[in-house]
Amino acid sequence: MAVSRGGRPVTGTGGIRKFPTGANYMEALQHPELCFRDPDLRNGTVQQSPVVGLGPKAISGNFASVFSVTARDGQRYALKCFTRDTSAMGTRYDAISTALRALDAGALSQPWSVRFDFLEQGVLALGDWFPVLKMAWVQGTDLLTWIDRNRHDAAAVRSLADRFLAVVDDLESHGIAHGDLQHGNILVATDGTVRLVDYDGMYVPALKGEAATENGHRNYQSPRRTATDFGPAMDRFSAWVIHLSLVAVATDAGLWSQLHDDQGEYLILSESDFKDPATSLAWPLLLGHPDERLRAEAFRVHDLLGKPCSALPRLAPSALKPPAPRSGQKRRKGAATPPVGAGAAATVQAPGSVGGAIPAWMSDRMATGGPLVTAGAPAAVGGNAGPGTAHAATAVAPFSRRRPSDVMAAATALLTTAAPGVLTVAAGQPEAYLPLAQTTALFAAVTAIGFGRRRRPEYRQAKQQVRGLRRRMRELKDPAGAHRRLEQEMQKLDQTVAKDNAATDKRIQSLQTELRDGLARITMDLNRRTDGVRRQQAELPAKEQRLIADALEPEVRAHVENRLRRTSIQDARNLPNMGAKTIQALIDAGIRTAADYTGVSFSQGPGSGGRTAYFVLGSGMHVRVPGIGEGRATSLADWRQSLEQRARASAPATLPAPVLNRIRAEIATLRAQYATEVKQAEGKAQLDRDATQKRVADERQRLMNDRQQRGMEAQRRRADLLQRQKLLAGAQMERTRVTGELSAARAEIRRVLGAGKYLRFVLSGR
Amino acid sequence: MPYTAEISRTNPGCFIFLVDQSASMSDPMGSGEATQQRAEVVSDAINRLLTELSVKCAKEEGVRDYFHVAVIGYGHSHVGSAFQGALAGRDLVPLGEVANNPARVESRTKKVPDGAGGLVETSVQFPVWMDPVTNGGTPMTRALGYADSLVANWVETHPSGFPPIVLNLTDGESTDGDPTSAAISLASHATADGAVLLFNLHVSGTGGTPVTFPDSEEGLPDTYSRLLFQMSSVLPSHMRSYASSQGHRVSETTRGFVYNADITSIVEFLDIGTRATELR
C-alpha cells in the first residue's frame, strides 16, 4: 500500500518525483523575489489574474502551467512550469535547443522558431527547486482564433495555408518534427507569418532512437500514432489535417460554420472523423465538395486514415499540385473558388461597379466547371423587362379565348344599360328620372367592361411589360441613383442569403453533436440492457455446480440416514465412560440407533451445577436422558457427527447420467438464451445506430440541398440585378430607346387591347 | 474503452463535491504541532480543489468551462449548495463562473524557504468559496441521494461525456443509516463512457498512518474507513497510471479513497482538454 504525506513532494516508486500543481506554482509566483534565481525573473513582474486578488495568471495544459513575466528591461517571457515529472526532459531540451539554434535563419521560410532556456533550478515551490522553461513571449494569435476572425478573407486564409506549408517544409528538410502541431501551438503573428511554440514533444536528429513522451492532440493525430512513431515523420498526419482545414476554409468559408464548433478544440476535423470516418459528417461535405482542388486534397487526407504513421507521405508543395485547369477558365490568383460560371458572370459585370465581385456565398456549393447561369438567363428566368424581352413586349398579343368572367362582364354591361328603361316602364317612375338613371347605368356598364378587360391575362402581361419599361425609364433618368438602389438591393440579397446560410450551417454543425449524443444514448441503453444478462452469464458455472449439489442432496441424505440407522446405539459403548446403564437409558428414551437423534443442546440449569443436556430427536423434540450430563452428551454428539461425516464421504458423488444431462441441458439453454438476448440487444442497437446515422445524414443532405437551391436562386436574382446595373452604363442612348419602346408599347396596348377591342371580343369572341 | 471521453467545452465534465458539515466535524484531527478542526481541513481541501481545477482549466482568455461543479454540504437537517457569496444556493455551476466568483480572497501568512536555507514569512492569496460549518448530524445517505439526482440529470443531458465524478469529504459517521446502497445506486449511473466515479476523502481523529489510494481495506484503522473504502470506485486505468506516475503503488483494485491525506492530486488525474497522453 502506497503511503504519502499530504502536501510534501515525495519520491515514490521508481524514483518518480512529485511535481507541484498549477495552484502550487500560482502560490509560489506571488513572490518572484523568493521563488526565482534567474535575475530577469527575480526582478520581473508576474502578470496577474483578472480576478482581483487571485494572484498570477496561469495558462495551463495537461503537463504544465505557463505564466507571463516581464523583466525590468521590458522583455516579456513565457515561463513554463511543469506539473508532471520532467526530470528527464533536461537533456532533451538541450538537444532541441542546440538543433534550433543551429538553423540558418536566412534559409527558413519565416522566423517560426522560438528560443528558450531550460533552467534546472527554475522555481522554488513546495520547498524545493523545480525546472522551468524560459521563453521569449510570442505575440500572436492562435490558429483557431485567427481562422475564426479571418475566415471570410479567403486570400488571407489561403496565404496562411501556403505559409504553414512552408513551415512544414522547413521542418521536414531539417529532419525536425514538432510532435504536437495543433491550433494552440501554431500562432499567427501580425504580419501573417507563423510561429511554433511548445517544443516538449519535438524530435530533432540528435534524439534518434528515443521514444515520444506524448502523442499530441487527439483532434490532430492519427489514431494509429504510438510512442514508437517518434521521428522526423511524426507531424505528417497533423500537417495534412491542418493544411486541408485551411484550404477548405479558404475555398468555402461556410465549411467553417458547418464543421467547426465555437467551443470545439479542433478546426474542422476531430478525433471521431479519424477513428470512425463512416459516421463522420465532415467527410461527405469535403469529399463531395464542388471545388475540385479541395475535393482532391480531402481525398488525399481521407486516404491517410488507414495507413500506419510510418507510411504517410510528406506534405509538400509538390504533393498539392492542383488539377489541370479547364480550358477557357481562368483562375484568379489568391482568390477563392473561381466565380461561378466565371466566363458568363464576367460579361454581366458592369465596369467599375462596386458590387461587382462575386460574394463568397455565391461560390459556395457551385460546380466550378460548366456555368450554371448564363448572361441571357436572368432576363428569361426573372420575367423582368430586360432588353431581351423589351422588344418582344411591343408585339402585344391580342385577346384570345373568352372565359366565364368575360361573359359575366358582358352580361353585366348589357343588363345595367337596359335596366333603367325597364325599371321606369315597370314601376311607373316619372319620366324625368330616366336620363340620370341611364347615365348611371352607362357608367356601370363601362366599369364592368373595364373591370373585365383588366382581368384578362393579355392585358396584365402587357401592363407588366409597361411597368418594367417605366421602371427602366426612372432608372435611366437617374442612373447614379438607380445604380445605388440596385447596389443596395444586392447587398440586401447578400445579407439575406448569408443570414439564411449561417442558420443552415449552424444546424448542420449541431447535427454532429446530435449524432454523437444519439449514438451515445444507444450505447447507454445497450449497456443497461445487457449488464444484467452479462452478470447472469458470468454466474452460470456457479449455478451449474449448485444445481448438481441440490440434485444430489436427497440421495446423500437417504444414504446418511441409512448408515446411521444401521449403527446401533450399542456401538456407543466403546466410547469412554459409557456403561450399559447409560445405553439402556438412551434406549428407554427412544434412542436405539445413531439415526434417532440429530444432536444435543444444553441449557443452564438452576443453581451452580453444570449445564443440562437435551437430546434432539428426529422429530425435533428435546428429551432429557437421566444420568447423562454435559460430558457424555458431548461425546455422543461428536460420535454421531463423525458417523455422519463418514457416511457423507461414502455417499454417491455423481448423479445418474440422465439427471446430470438434464441439468447440463438446462444450463446450456440458459447460456444460449443469454447469448441470444445479448445478440438481440446488440442487433437492435446496431439498427438504432444505423437509423440515427441515416436520419442525421438525410437531414444534412436536405439542409445542403436547401442551401444550394437558395444559392442558385439568389444567384439568378443577383445576375439580373447586375444585368440591370450594366445597362445603366449607356444611360442616354438607352433612355431614348426605352422611351421609344414605352410609347410603342402603350400605343400597342391601346390598339390591340383597348376597351373597344375588348367589347368586341366579349361579344364576338374575336 | 471506458473513461476515455474528451473533456472539453463541447463535452464538459461534472464534478460534485459532498462536504460533511456535521457537528462531529468540529473535532480536531491530527495531533502534535498542527491540530486543525476536521471541518477546516475539509473546507481548505475544497477551496484548494476548486483553485486547482480553475488553474488547470485556465487559458489565455480565462478559465474555460471544461467542468460544471457543485459543492453540496450536508449536516444538521440541511443538504444543499455549500457555495458562499455570489454562487450561494446554486448546484452545478460552470467552472469559469466558479473561478470568477470566490466568496472572498484571504491573505494567509505562510513560512516559505528563502532560497538561502532559511525561512521567511510571506502572505499568499487564498481564494475561498466555502467556510467550515459544523452543525447536527451526518445525513450522508441523503447527501448521496442529492448527488444521485444531479448525476441522473447530468448523464441524461451529456450521454457521450466523461462520467460525473463525485468526491465525498467526511469523517465517515453517517447518522441516517448505512450509506452503502445509496452509494451503489449513485455509482450505477453511467454515460456511454462509463459509470459514475465516487471517491472518498476520510478525515478522522482515529489516527493511524495516512493512506492514499489503497487497493485493499487491510490496514485501514476503523469500520468507517473500511466502509468508505468499499463505497469508493476502483480507479480507471488512466487514473491509475497517473497515481503511479506520482509515486503511488497501484494495482487493478486500487480505489479512489484517501485517509487523512491530501486529495488535491486527484485533479492531476484528469485529462482535461484533448491531449492524448503517452503514459510511462
Interface residues (C-beta under 8 A of the other chain):
Chain A: M1 A2 V3 S4 R5 G6 G7 V10 T11 G12 T13 G14 I16 R17 K18 T21 G22 A23 M26 E27 A28 Q30 H31 L34 C35 R37 P50 V51 V52 G53 L54 G55 K57 A58 I59 S60 G61 N62 S65 T83 R84 D85 L124 G127 D142 D180 A211 A212 T213 E214 N215 G216 H217 R218 N219 Q221 T226 A227 D261 Q263 G264 E265 Y266 E271 T513 R516 D517 L519 A520 R521 T523 M524 N527
Chain B: E6 S8 R9 T10 R48 T51 E52 V55 K56 C57 A58 K59 E60 G62 A99 N100 P102 V105 V112 P113 D114 G115 V120 T122 V124 Q125 P127 V155 H158 P159 S160 A190 T191 A192 D193 T209 P210 V211 T212 F213 P214 D215 S216 E218 G219 A243 S244 S245 Q246 G247 H248 R249 V250 A261 D262 I263 T264 S265 V267 E268 D271 I272 G273 T274 R275 A276 T277 E278
